[in-house]
C-alpha cells in the first residue's frame, strides 16, 4: 500500500510542481 502511494507521488510530480512554480511566479 505504501509502495503504491510512493509510486503515485514519484510518478505524479507535475501535480505538486505547478503549485510551487505558481507560488514562485506570484512572488
N, C-alpha and C positions, 0 to 999 in steps of 0.2 A: 504493500500500500504506500509506504513512504517513498519507495523507489519510483512509483508511478508519479507521485506529486513532484518529486525532484526532477524527473524527466520532463514533465509538463513545464516546469519553471525554466529548465535549461533550454528546452526547445521553443519556448514562447517568450523570449526576451523582448520582442517587439511590443509585448503587452505593457511592460513597465518602462521600457526605454523612451517611448514617445512622451510619456508623462514627465519624466525627468528633463527631457530635452525642451519640452514646452515651458516647464518651470524656469529653466535657464534662459530661454528666449524672453519670457515675460520680464525677467530681471533686466 
